[in-house]
């Protein structure tokens, strides 16, 4: 078998990068050979063309920085307010409105076909790639080969690589020209290969699906995905509300579902303090409980004895939260982060 020795072979020989690699100690050439042989065999079994197989495996490389990124994924440390300030910025809102003016016909076609409103498609586009401005730099074949070699999620990344090979084969794409994130997400809406294989759509009618270079393909694919997740254009995503200071914090994680009437009975109100509009919706309720707890340390609630009857009333609601509707949980099947889903709700609202 002929192929170039992996890039940074010497670096691997001299250092360890994570637990799985550290257990081997040095670059394992036999393992690398077996991986390449295994990928070739599986690709042949799945009827991937010889040309795509050869192109994928002719010069595979390992990228140490990718293994480091996989090992050192940072924990989520931003408060909800900080996250929203970063993701639902005035610049992103402005750029989203510009994109809406640039692609009104395309966005309208996606909405008519899949029932996903224009502002929702724009919100996902803005969140995932800043409307295509963020360019992924990793050659995906090398990214997947690196992560397969590392071994922590070998089965998952093998599946992604084979799916990418099928996509390249079916859509006549040069596989080594496909770039994405270190973890394999690609295109305007950052689909991984298995998601693209299941939900990808040819939006511009050229008989191929290319979500990196075709905005039409990318938008149609995103609309199809959200449609298959059950998107309901007649329901909101979130609703910002306020709660009494003594509200039960244990139910503010989105997992507890109640009717609007039940939440209202517990003291949930509109932002202006008026009662919630009654409906039959069963929804969750989310707030940044860690930030609330931190704030409580510095701003303890007044005792009843401290209330001046002439100037004060009962303690005002001080907790801001979000009612979370079924579309919110559909977003979490796209990205399982409550903060992300709230940001989509806020950004789509600004782009309506």
Phi and psi in degrees as a GROMACS rama.xvg file:
@    title "Ramachandran Plot"
@    xaxis  label "Phi"
@    yaxis  label "Psi"
@TYPE xy
-109.561  126.479  UNK-2
-163.634  161.955  UNK-3
-75.0268  138.554  UNK-4
-58.8389  145.36  UNK-5
-56.2783  144.885  UNK-6
-60.5891  146.741  UNK-7
66.0852  25.9315  UNK-8
-52.8962  -45.2111  UNK-9
-63.4863  -38.6712  UNK-10
-63.2603  -39.7273  UNK-11
-66.074  -34.0691  UNK-12
-68.0518  -29.9043  UNK-13
-96.1008  -17.2201  UNK-14
-138.055  159.615  UNK-15
-110.089  148.41  UNK-16
-116.229  -36.4284  UNK-17
-151.116  -178.458  UNK-18
-59.0701  -47.1794  UNK-19
-64.1607  -39.8257  UNK-20
-72.8322  -38.2263  UNK-21
-59.9299  -31.6449  UNK-22
-65.0616  -28.1686  UNK-23
-88.8028  -27.3207  UNK-24
83.6855  -47.5941  UNK-25
-133.828  168.665  UNK-26
-60.4567  128.71  UNK-27
-99.7424  94.8247  UNK-28
-64.7655  -36.3358  UNK-29
-63.892  -41.7192  UNK-30
-62.8212  -43.0645  UNK-31
-59.7434  -45.4025  UNK-32
-59.3228  -42.8441  UNK-33
-66.6088  -36.8796  UNK-34
-63.6288  -47.0825  UNK-35
-62.4545  -43.7382  UNK-36
-63.5609  -38.2774  UNK-37
-67.5801  -41.452  UNK-38
-62.8237  -43.0598  UNK-39
-61.232  -44.3557  UNK-40
-64.1952  -45.3775  UNK-41
-66.1987  -38.6441  UNK-42
-64.0058  -40.5201  UNK-43
-62.7973  -42.6265  UNK-44
-61.6274  -31.4387  UNK-45
-94.5317  13.3765  UNK-46
61.2013  32.8523  UNK-47
-77.1083  139.742  UNK-48
-62.0099  149.966  UNK-49
-59.8046  -36.5846  UNK-50
-64.3549  -41.454  UNK-51
-69.4419  -40.933  UNK-52
-60.7288  -48.345  UNK-53
-62.8186  -41.1747  UNK-54
-65.5149  -39.1044  UNK-55
-65.6452  -40.1429  UNK-56
-106.026  5.21825  UNK-57
-72.8095  -28.7692  UNK-58
-152.191  58.1769  UNK-59
-70.2621  147.178  UNK-60
-131.65  151.395  UNK-61
-103.461  136.4  UNK-62
-115.964  102.667  UNK-63
-55.215  -35.7841  UNK-64
-61.1873  -28.3043  UNK-65
-69.7243  -41.1477  UNK-66
-64.4386  -39.4009  UNK-67
-62.479  -41.7638  UNK-68
-63.4359  -41.2826  UNK-69
-65.2515  -36.5744  UNK-70
-73.2848  -39.1301  UNK-71
-106.895  36.787  UNK-72
-60.9812  120.936  UNK-73
-70.7676  145.692  UNK-74
-73.1186  153.978  UNK-75
-72.1007  117.479  UNK-76
-119.981  -11.7393  UNK-77
-73.8941  143.661  UNK-78
-70.5586  166.036  UNK-79
-60.5536  -42.4994  UNK-80
-61.5327  -44.062  UNK-81
-63.3718  -41.835  UNK-82
-63.1926  -44.1615  UNK-83
-68.6719  -36.4575  UNK-84
-61.8105  -34.0068  UNK-85
-79.9864  -39.6117  UNK-86
-93.4329  -29.9929  UNK-87
-110.17  55.867  UNK-88
-78.9577  162.459  UNK-89
-62.676  -34.04  UNK-90
-66.1213  -42.922  UNK-91
-66.8063  -38.0685  UNK-92
-63.5701  -46.1336  UNK-93
-61.4578  -44.9616  UNK-94
-65.4903  -35.3502  UNK-95
-64.9019  -39.5146  UNK-96
-66.455  -36.1467  UNK-97
-64.5716  -41.5923  UNK-98
-65.6929  -36.2733  UNK-99
-62.0096  -38.034  UNK-100
-74.9975  -25.1744  UNK-101
-80.3509  -35.4066  UNK-102
-122.712  46.977  UNK-103
-64.4382  -39.0866  UNK-104
-68.4017  -46.7151  UNK-105
-62.0627  -46.3566  UNK-106
-62.2515  -37.9295  UNK-107
-65.1591  -39.3651  UNK-108
-65.1272  -41.374  UNK-109
-63.4665  -43.959  UNK-110
-63.447  -43.6456  UNK-111
-66.5515  -33.2136  UNK-112
-78.4171  -41.0136  UNK-113
-116.699  -4.51974  UNK-114
71.9183  23.1498  UNK-115
-108.998  117.691  UNK-116
-59.005  153.549  UNK-117
-56.8547  -44.0709  UNK-118
-65.0483  -28.7893  UNK-119
-72.0605  -45.2254  UNK-120
-58.6051  -43.9995  UNK-121
-62.6833  -38.8442  UNK-122
-63.6487  -44.6756  UNK-123
-63.5497  -41.4704  UNK-124
-61.3735  -44.2828  UNK-125
-64.9645  -42.2831  UNK-126
-69.665  -39.6732  UNK-127
-79.4761  -38.7829  UNK-128
-142.703  16.649  UNK-129
51.6468  47.9384  UNK-130
61.6632  38.0755  UNK-131
86.6102  -0.452169  UNK-132
-73.9569  -29.4932  UNK-133
-82.5251  117.022  UNK-134
-101.087  125.488  UNK-135
-75.6392  140.649  UNK-136
-109.63  -9.33542  UNK-137
-91.965  131.355  UNK-138
-68.0575  119.406  UNK-139
-66.4485  -31.5987  UNK-140
-61.0013  -43.6273  UNK-141
-69.0663  -37.6808  UNK-142
-60.9638  -46.8426  UNK-143
-68.4273  -41.1344  UNK-144
-61.4211  -38.474  UNK-145
-62.4718  -47.5636  UNK-146
-71.7575  -31.1071  UNK-147
-65.8372  -46.176  UNK-148
-60.9133  -41.9719  UNK-149
-56.6381  -39.6387  UNK-150
92.9468  -9.51704  UNK-151
-65.8008  -39.1206  UNK-152
-132.582  53.8244  UNK-153
-59.7499  -44.9042  UNK-154
-63.6262  -43.3903  UNK-155
-61.9477  -48.1958  UNK-156
-75.4108  -26.0412  UNK-157
-64.4444  -42.8609  UNK-158
-61.5961  -39.9775  UNK-159
-65.9186  -42.6897  UNK-160
-63.4572  -45.7263  UNK-161
-63.2236  -38.1303  UNK-162
-64.4986  -41.2754  UNK-163
-61.728  -40.4699  UNK-164
-62.9477  -41.5024  UNK-165
-63.8971  -41.9258  UNK-166
-62.0188  -45.282  UNK-167
-62.488  -40.7665  UNK-168
-65.0352  -49.5547  UNK-169
-67.0641  -35.2217  UNK-170
-105.458  10.9348  UNK-171
56.5111  49.2766  UNK-172
-107.435  143.727  UNK-173
-75.8395  105.812  UNK-174
-61.1373  -36.3927  UNK-175
-79.3191  0.502625  UNK-176
-99.3086  -1.27073  UNK-177
-85.5453  120.619  UNK-178
-115.78  154.289  UNK-179
-162.131  -165.061  UNK-180
-75.0146  169.968  UNK-181
-61.2636  -26.4753  UNK-182
-94.8861  1.11551  UNK-183
103.391  6.53267  UNK-184
-83.0539  143.521  UNK-185
-142.675  156.818  UNK-186
83.2861  -177.486  UNK-187
-60.1855  -29.8302  UNK-188
-115.329  11.0147  UNK-189
54.3541  57.5988  UNK-190
-84.6248  140.506  UNK-191
-82.8262  161.544  UNK-192
-56.0869  -42.0926  UNK-193
-65.9954  -34.2109  UNK-194
-68.093  -43.2476  UNK-195
-62.4818  -41.0198  UNK-196
-60.8687  -34.3712  UNK-197
-85.1703  -35.1713  UNK-198
-119.676  -3.2654  UNK-199
-63.2397  142.887  UNK-200
-134.428  140.079  UNK-201
-79.6123  101.208  UNK-202
-87.3737  -19.7366  UNK-203
-109.58  5.73757  UNK-204
73.6754  23.6337  UNK-205
-98.0527  12.4257  UNK-206
65.3338  29.8753  UNK-207
-151.952  159.352  UNK-208
-116.514  117.272  UNK-209
-136.343  92.4141  UNK-210
-80.8774  -1.82567  UNK-211
-90.735  -46.2485  UNK-212
-101.029  -10.222  UNK-213
-118.507  112.912  UNK-214
-65.461  -34.4204  UNK-215
-61.3371  -49.3  UNK-216
-59.8135  -41.5451  UNK-217
-64.2172  -46.2222  UNK-218
-68.1506  -43.3527  UNK-219
-62.8558  -39.1879  UNK-220
-65.9898  -41.7614  UNK-221
-63.9851  -43.1847  UNK-222
-62.4087  -41.8327  UNK-223
-63.1186  -43.708  UNK-224
-60.3506  -49.0899  UNK-225
-65.1294  -36.8219  UNK-226
-61.1544  -44.3701  UNK-227
-68.5198  -25.2425  UNK-228
-76.11  -7.24797  UNK-229
98.0755  22.473  UNK-230
-52.789  134.706  UNK-231
-115.827  107.368  UNK-232
-69.2996  -13.0384  UNK-233
-92.5161  0.713979  UNK-234
-116.574  148.991  UNK-235
-75.2932  176.901  UNK-236
-97.957  -51.4455  UNK-237
-142.159  165.692  UNK-238
-142.632  123.407  UNK-239
-77.1287  132.349  UNK-240
-139.031  174.733  UNK-241
-125.028  154.396  UNK-242
-130.568  155.947  UNK-243
-63.1142  154.14  UNK-244
-61.0729  -28.6081  UNK-245
-96.7278  19.7138  UNK-246
-62.6594  146.479  UNK-247
-64.5643  108.568  UNK-248
-70.8456  -20.1404  UNK-249
-69.984  -15.3921  UNK-250
-101.902  10.3083  UNK-251
-96.8309  37.9306  UNK-252
-115.262  2.07351  UNK-253
85.6708  -10.4259  UNK-254
-83.3341  -30.5121  UNK-255
-81.491  123.158  UNK-256
-112.002  133.318  UNK-257
-142.068  164.609  UNK-258
-73.0165  160.435  UNK-259
-56.7464  -39.9454  UNK-260
-62.5762  -41.1305  UNK-261
-65.5894  -42.5457  UNK-262
-63.8074  -40.6303  UNK-263
-61.0046  -39.3244  UNK-264
-65.0622  -24.8072  UNK-265
-86.4139  -3.70117  UNK-266
109.982  5.04809  UNK-267
-73.0026  132.211  UNK-268
-133.964  164.048  UNK-269
-63.8731  164.186  UNK-270
-59.1614  -29.3188  UNK-271
-88.3488  6.32352  UNK-272
88.6892  -1.19283  UNK-273
-81.4318  159.63  UNK-274
-65.2106  151.475  UNK-275
-65.9813  146.476  UNK-276
-70.7961  125.688  UNK-277
-70.9138  139.025  UNK-278
-155.972  170.985  UNK-279
-87.8407  2.07591  UNK-280
-62.6613  137.806  UNK-281
-101.057  119.639  UNK-282
-135.356  164.379  UNK-283
-97.8439  -177.479  UNK-284
-145.621  127.14  UNK-285
-130.938  138.908  UNK-286
-145.125  163.466  UNK-287
-82.8916  85.9369  UNK-288
-66.0854  -32.7586  UNK-289
-65.1975  -42.4264  UNK-290
-68.3913  -36.3893  UNK-291
-63.55  -44.6141  UNK-292
-62.5503  -39.5882  UNK-293
-65.1844  -41.3522  UNK-294
-66.0082  -36.489  UNK-295
-60.9045  -31.0442  UNK-296
-64.4039  -32.6556  UNK-297
-100.68  -18.8076  UNK-298
-130.522  70.5167  UNK-299
-62.3919  144.613  UNK-300
-69.456  147.044  UNK-301
-69.684  142.074  UNK-302
-76.6195  156.49  UNK-303
-55.5388  -34.422  UNK-304
-68.2604  -16.6269  UNK-305
-90.6538  -6.01294  UNK-306
-80.0725  126.474  UNK-307
-85.202  114.781  UNK-308
-62.0375  -25.6043  UNK-309
-79.7161  -28.0271  UNK-310
-119.976  -19.3559  UNK-311
-116.397  158.593  UNK-312
-117.68  -168.753  UNK-313
-58.3577  152.931  UNK-314
-48.941  131.623  UNK-315
-75.2153  154.664  UNK-316
-61.3127  131.449  UNK-317
-123.015  -6.45114  UNK-318
-98.6206  126.353  UNK-319
-96.5586  134.749  UNK-320
-144.519  179.515  UNK-321
-131.195  126.403  UNK-322
-72.644  136.477  UNK-323
-118.377  115.637  UNK-324
-89.8001  171.359  UNK-325
-52.592  -35.4147  UNK-326
-61.6509  -30.9669  UNK-327
-57.6179  -44.2885  UNK-328
-74.9175  -23.8468  UNK-329
-69.6937  -38.1462  UNK-330
-61.2836  -37.7269  UNK-331
-69.0043  -16.0829  UNK-332
-79.6628  -19.6323  UNK-333
-80.7946  -48.4175  UNK-334
-144.035  114.34  UNK-335
-80.1832  54.9577  UNK-336
-128.358  124.389  UNK-337
-64.8237  -37.0482  UNK-338
-63.1023  -41.8368  UNK-339
-60.4194  -45.9105  UNK-340
-64.5792  -38.7019  UNK-341
-64.4894  -41.3053  UNK-342
-61.9753  -40.7416  UNK-343
-60.6987  -42.5068  UNK-344
-63.2734  -43.9025  UNK-345
-67.8466  -45.9484  UNK-346
-66.4837  -42.5967  UNK-347
-63.357  -33.6585  UNK-348
-64.9166  -39.5825  UNK-349
-68.9127  -25.11  UNK-350
-97.9342  4.7086  UNK-351
